[in-house]
């Protein structure tokens, strides 16, 4: 690879035979979103659900020759042999859309992506950027699975900035064509896949993507796994072949400026804080925030509308200034707006200006750390903090005594994520929740095959 270029190429994926299967019943969520309950539900849905490949069950009697990874490989090989998974005859890239409703709301959106192989490059090349740190255990798990199956079942979710809108019109020309595969998944999301096998259109897409810098939205561990596997294969063969299958990974490319791109907040719930005192916490955060305390009904008299009003108030506050919500029980919720005279540079001299503009960074540094004494190491180890996507669940943790305080957030803006990532920095843990996820099993890339 030469220069700072994003490279894509068509491929011939394996996929479930659409004549035999309803894809909404055999695909799964990405491995890191699969809870034990979801895993059992997927297993119960039938013998051809992707779950034994994507995230199989471990057994007490597992051995080096018979374990979750070797069973995944045998399952995948058997499905290909038996025609459960079939291979596309001609290389293609794909226009892919997801129509969805925002959780808890009536608003519907459509997100469009380009699916293709993307070249795997080191972060130092200045082409692919991360916005999260990765952990050793998930990388080791995914790498062993990749070694055994020699296959990628999940799509890397990649953002690119396209202010001149080069890519969208090309994809749009195919979005009105009849879908090759169309289905609804377990969450009611409507998926549609349309192959693009016209060489001229593929060339236009390759040219349009060539100057793009890519930010990983979801799939950080899998991207680093692809890098590690690429390096292993290079070492094993003794050479670096730019066209080798292990130099590429399946990716979904999504315009960071597209209207259908949604980021949801992830709220923080704190517990086990020694000497916790709600009044003292409010006094401490009052050094940095203007505090508006709002009546909030107790659980017995609370309905969805009350939570909706609190969410709307937090959104409004966030349009004016950086804002965070706190719920400590006691019949009130508190909106924290960053004080106009707050010297954030003094409070956080080690953070970049872009980081200081993030609500989640202010929450971690000025509320969790300064107000509650929960430092970065404790957060990373999830010693005192857990995460909830849904605001009612975060609030309920305080109501039922499992937590001392819940901290409510507005979502980070995509532009903020791009700015920080492209500057070579990362956001705090669980700062973004891109919704909806890209299902696993939509396509399967066998690395020894083209």
N, C-alpha and C positions, 0 to 999 in steps of 0.2 A: 504494500500500500504506500502510495506516495502523497505527501502533503497532508493538509487537514481536510480530508474528504470523508463523507459518509457514503459507504458503498452498499447498494442493495442488488439483489439478483432474484430471478424467478427460481422456483423449485418444484419438485414433484412430491408433495406430501402424501403420507398415508392418512386415511380418514375412515371413519365409520361408513359402511355401505348405506347410503340414504334410502335404498330400496328395502332394507331389512330393519333399520333402527330409527326411532324417533330420537334425535340427538339430545333433546332436552332431558331424556331419561338416562342417558349413558355418560354425559359429560359431568365434570365436577368443578367445584371452585378450585382456585390455586391451592397447592398443598398447605401453605402457611395459614390459610383461612379455614381449613377443615378442622372443626372441633371433634372430639370423640363421639358426640351424639350424631353429628353429620356423617362421620365415617361409618357408623353403624347403619344409618339410613341408606347411604349409598350401597353398602354391601347387600342390604335387604332388597334393593330395587331390581336386582337381577344379575345373572352371571357375567354380563358383558359391560357392566358399568366400569369406568376407568379406574375406580378406587384402588384395586390391588396393584396397579402400576403407579398411580400418582402418590398414594400414601397408604400402603398396605399395612395389615396387622402384624405386629411383632408377636412372637410366641415364646413361651418360657424355655422351650427346648430348641431354640434356634442354634444353628451351627454355622461355621464358615461356608459350608456347602449348601445349606438350606436355611435361608433367612429372608427377611423382607425384600432384599435387593435381588437375590437370585430368583425368588418366586416372581417378582415383577418381570424380570427378563424372560422367564419361561412363559409367563402369561402373554406377554407381548409377542413373542415369537409364535406361540400357538395361534393367537388371533390373526396374525398375518398369514400363517400357513392355512388356516381354515376359512379365510375370506371374511372374517369379521371386520378387519381393517383392509381396505383396498388402496391401491396406489394410483394416483392421478396419472393419466397417460401422457400428458404434455405439460411441460413447465409453464408455470403461471405465477403472477402475483394476484392479490385478491383485494377487492373493495369490500369492506366489512362494516356493517352498521349495527348499533344497539339502540333500540327505542325503549325508554325506561321512565318510570315515575320516581321522583325523589322520595326517599323513605318518609312516611308520615305526612305526605303532601299530595295534592292532586296534579301538580304541574308535571307535564311530560316533556322529555327532551330526546334528541337523537344525536348520537356520537358516531362519527365516521372515522375509520382507520384504513391505512394501507398495510396489508399483511405481505411480508416478503422475508427473505433471508437478509440479514445485515451482517457485515463483516465485524468480527470481534476484534477489538483493538485495545491496547493498554490505555488506562486513563491518562497517562502522561502524553499521549499522542494529541490531546486537545480536540478530540472528536466526540467521545462519549464521557458524560459527566454524571456523577452520582449526587444525590441530595441527602442520603442517609448513610450512617455507618453500618457495617455488617458484623455479624457474630460468627464465631468459629463453628459452633455446633450445627447450625443449619447448612453452612457451606460443606461441611464434611458429609452430612447426610445426602445432600443433592449430588455431590461429586461421586459418592459410591454408587448411587442409583444410575448416574450417567455412565460410569465405567461399565456397569453390568448390562444395562439395556442398550447402550450406545444410541440413545434416542432422547429427544426433547419433546415433551408433551405440552408444555406451557409456552405462552407467548410473552416475551419481554415487552413491557409497556414503555414506549419511548416517546418523549415529547420533542418537537422541533418548532422553531419559530419561522413562520413563513409570511412576513408582512406584505410581500408582493403577491401573495396568493398564486403561486405557481402550481402547487400540487392539487388544490381543491377542485379546480375546473376539470382536470384530467379524471380524477376520481368521480366527479359529478356526472361525467358523460356515461359512466357505467352504472351509477346508482339507480337509474330509471329502468334498467334492463331487468327482465325476470330473474329472480334469485335462483341460484343453483341449489342452495339449502336455506330453508327458513324454518324457524322453530321458536317456541317460548320455553324459557327455563323455569326452574323451581321457584324463582322470585317474580315470575311474570314478565321478565325482560324479553323483548322480541329481537331475535338475532337474524341477520340476513347476510349471506356470503355470495359474492359475485366474482367469478374468475375473470382476470384480465390476461388473455393469452395473445393479444395482438402485439407483435414485435415492435411496431412503431410506438404504440402507447407505452409499452414497457421502457423503451429507450427514452421517451420524454420524461417518464417518472424517474428513471435513473439520473438523468441530467438535472432535473429539478431538485432532487435530494442531495446532489453531490456537494453542495456548499453548506449543507445544514450541519449544525452542531446538535448533538442529541443529549437529552437529559433523561435519565432513568426515572420514570414515575413509580413503577412497580417492577420488582424482579431483581433487586440489587444482589441478593445471594445467588440467584441463578446466573446472572451475568458474570459474577466473579468465578462461579463454578465453570462456566464456559471458557473463561480465560485459563483457568487451571488445567482443564482437560485439553485445551489447545496446546498448552505448553508440554503436557505429558506426551501427547502424540508427536509433537515436534521432536522431543527428546528420543522417543522410541524409534522414529524413522530416521533420525539424524539429519533432517533437513527441514526447511521451511518452504512449503509449497503454497503460494497464495490462493490457489484454487482448490486446495484440499477441503473436504467436507467439514473437518473440525475447525476450520478458520471462520465458520459462519454459525449464526444462531437465528432461530425464528423470532421475529419482532413484529409488533404492531406499532406503526408510526402514526401519531396523532398530533395535529396542529395545536400548539399551545394557545392560539387565539380563537379556536373554534367555539361556537356558542354551546355546543353540547357537552363540553368538558366540565365535569363537576368534581369539586373537592369538598368532602364532608369534614366537620371538626371531630376531633377525638378528645373527650373531656377527661380530666384527671380526678381521681378519687384518692384522698389521703387518709391513712389510718396509722395507729400505733405510734403517734407522735407523743413523746414523753413530755409531761407537763403542759399539755395542750390547754389553751385558754382562748376562747373565741374573742372576747373583748380585747385582749392583748394583741391578737392577730390583726384585728381591724385597726387598732392604733398604729401598729407597725406599718401596715400597707398604706395607711393614710399619709405617710411621709411622701409617697410617690403618686398616689391616686386620689382623685375626688371620689367620694363614696356616696352613692345614692341607695338608701335602704328602702325597699319596696315591700309592702305586705304580700305574703305568699301563704295561701291556705294550708293548714295541716293536712296530712294524707286523707283523713276521713271526709274532708270537705273539698278536696282538690279534684278537678276534672282536667281533661286534656286541654281545654281552653286556657286554663291558668298557666300550664306549661307553655302553651303556644304564645301567650302574652309575654311571658318572661323571655322566650327565645326572640320574639320580635323586638323587645326592648333592647336586648343585647345587640341585635343586628343594627338597630338605629344608633345606639351608642358607638358602635364600631365604625359607622360612617363619618362620625365627627372626629374621633380620636381613637388611639389604641384603647381597647376595652376588654375587660375580663369579668365574668360573673362568679360570685361566691355564694354557696348555700351552706349554712351552718345549723339549719333547723331553727326552732324558736319563732316560727311564724313570719319570717322575713327572708328575702333574698337581697343580695347586695350587688349593685353594678359599680364596677371600678373603672373610672376613666382616667387615663394618664394625665396628671396635672400639667398645665401649660408651662409651669415654671420648673418642672422636674429636670434635673441635670442628669440625664441618662448616661452621658459620656463619663461622668464622675462615678456613677453607680456601677457601670459595666465597662471599664476601660479596655478590657480584653476582648470585647465583642466588636465586630465591624458595624459601621453605620447601618448596613442592610439588615443585620441580625437585630439591632436595637429597634427596628421598625416592626418586628414580628411580635404579635400578641403572645405567642407561645413562649418566646424567649423571655419577655417581661414576666410572664407567669412563673417560669422556672426560677428566674434569678431573684425577683422581688417579692414573690409570694411564697413559693415552696422553699427556697433557700434562705432568704432574709427573714421571712415571716414565720416559717415553720421549722427551720433548721434542717431541711431535707436537701442534702447536697447532691452534686452530679453523680457521685458513685452510688449513693443509695437509690437514685432514680434509675440508673442503668441496671442495677440488680433487682429493681422492682421490690425493694424492701418495704417502702412506705407508700408507694404510689401504684395504683392499677389504672387501667384505661377502659373507658366506656364510650362507645360511639353514640348511643342514644341518651339524650338528656334526661328522660324519665328514669332510666336505669341508674344514672349517676346520682340523681337526687334521692332515689329510693335507698341507696347505700347509706346515706346519712339518716334517713327516716327510720330504718330498721336497726340502726346501731352498728352496722359493719364499718362505718367510716366516720371520721370526725368532721370532714369538710369535703365538699366537691367543688371543683373549679371548672367553670363553664367557658367554652371558647367559641368564637366565630372561626370559620375555616380560613386557612392561609390562602392567599390569592396565588393563582398560577404564576403571575408575573413575579411575585416575590420568590417563589421556588426557583424559577428560571434564573433570576438575578443572582441568587446566592450560589446555586450549583455552578453556573458558568464562571463565577469568580473563584471556583475551586473550594468552596466551603460546603458544610453540611448543616442541616437543620437538626433540632433536638429529636430524640427518639419519638416515633409515632406522632409526627407533626402533620402528616398528610394522610388522607384516606380518599384516594381517587375512586370514584363510584360511577358505574358498576365495575366489578373486576372482569378480567378477561378469562373466560372459562378454559380449563385444561381439557385437551382432547379434541379441540376444534380442528387441529391439524397435528400430525406427528412427524417429526423430522428424524429419520434414521441417518445417523452420521456416517455410516459406511456406504450409503447409497446417495445418488443424486436423483 
